[in-house]
Amino acid sequence: MSLQHTESFGDRPLIPRPDRTPGALRAACAVVAPQYLAAYDQAKDKALAEAVEHGSLKPVHAYLAHWAALIEIERHPETAMAYHHAEYLAQISTAPKEAREHLATAAGIYRDAVKAVHTE
């Protein structure tokens, strides 16, 4: 039933683009990709630990940028489906050339998401 709802929604965003803050991204993740919450929390903890260890905020900025892009992909059902399908096909491909093509597709979707969240 939820699949039909998602399909009828098309590729319009499920939620507004969240602010690029830990709390806003986590809340958005809970809505559009709750299966990734544990990975989100681990990435945040790792980024904070690295920031303290190195005395730099670069790990925190990198984690926020990465998760903002992932949430941007997940906000759009058709885009998310294409992204995950390309990743899956790359993993199961037996021919290196075919795997590279699927990875290039996924990378292009990710790059577009990065651009989208940086042009706010």
C-alpha positions in Angstrom: 0.0 0.0 0.0 2.8 2.5 0.8 4.4 1.6 -2.5 1.3 2.8 -4.3 1.4 6.0 -2.3 5.0 6.6 -3.2 4.4 5.8 -6.9 1.4 8.2 -7.0 3.6 10.9 -5.5 5.9 10.7 -8.4 9.3 12.4 -8.0 8.0 15.4 -6.2 9.9 15.9 -2.8 8.3 13.9 0.0 9.4 16.6 2.5 10.9 20.1 2.2 14.7 20.2 2.0 16.0 20.2 5.5 18.5 22.7 6.9 22.1 21.3 6.9 22.2 20.8 10.7 22.6 17.5 12.5 19.1 17.7 14.0 17.3 18.7 10.8 19.1 16.1 8.7 18.4 13.4 11.3 14.7 14.3 11.5 14.5 14.2 7.7 16.2 10.9 7.6 13.7 9.5 10.1 10.9 10.4 7.6 12.4 9.6 4.2 14.9 6.8 5.1 14.4 5.5 8.6 16.4 2.4 7.7 19.5 4.6 7.6 19.1 6.2 11.1 21.7 3.9 12.7 24.2 4.7 9.9 23.4 8.4 10.3 24.1 8.3 14.0 27.4 6.4 13.5 28.6 8.8 10.9 27.8 11.8 13.2 29.6 10.2 16.1 32.6 9.4 13.9 32.7 12.9 12.5 32.6 14.4 15.9 35.3 12.1 17.2 37.6 12.9 14.2 36.9 16.7 14.7 38.0 16.5 18.3 41.0 14.2 17.5 42.3 16.5 14.7 41.1 19.8 16.1 39.3 20.6 12.9 35.7 20.9 11.9 36.3 19.5 8.4 35.0 16.0 9.3 31.8 17.5 10.6 31.3 19.6 7.4 32.0 16.5 5.3 29.5 14.4 7.2 26.9 17.2 6.9 27.5 17.6 3.2 27.3 13.8 2.5 24.1 13.3 4.5 22.5 16.4 3.0 23.1 14.8 -0.4 21.8 11.4 0.6 18.7 13.0 2.1 18.2 15.0 -1.1 18.2 11.8 -3.1 15.8 10.1 -0.6 13.4 13.1 -0.7 12.6 12.2 -4.3 11.1 8.7 -4.7 11.9 8.1 -8.3 15.5 9.5 -7.9 16.0 7.3 -4.9 14.8 4.3 -6.7 17.1 4.9 -9.7 20.1 5.5 -7.3 19.5 2.4 -5.3 18.9 0.3 -8.5 22.1 1.5 -10.0 24.0 0.7 -6.8 22.4 -2.8 -6.7 23.2 -3.5 -10.3 26.8 -2.4 -9.8 27.1 -4.9 -6.9 25.7 -7.8 -8.8 27.4 -7.1 -12.1 29.9 -9.8 -13.2 31.5 -7.7 -15.9 33.7 -4.8 -14.7 32.6 -2.5 -17.5 28.9 -3.0 -16.6 29.6 -2.4 -12.9 31.5 0.8 -13.8 28.5 2.0 -15.9 26.1 1.4 -13.0 28.5 3.1 -10.6 28.7 6.1 -13.0 24.9 6.3 -13.0 24.8 6.3 -9.1 27.6 8.8 -8.9 25.8 11.1 -11.3 22.7 11.1 -9.2 24.8 11.8 -6.1 26.6 14.7 -7.8 23.3 16.2 -8.8 22.1 15.9 -5.2 25.3 17.6 -4.0 24.7 20.5 -6.4 21.1 20.8 -5.4 21.9 21.2 -1.7 24.7 23.6 -2.4 22.6 25.9 -4.6 20.0 26.7 -1.9 
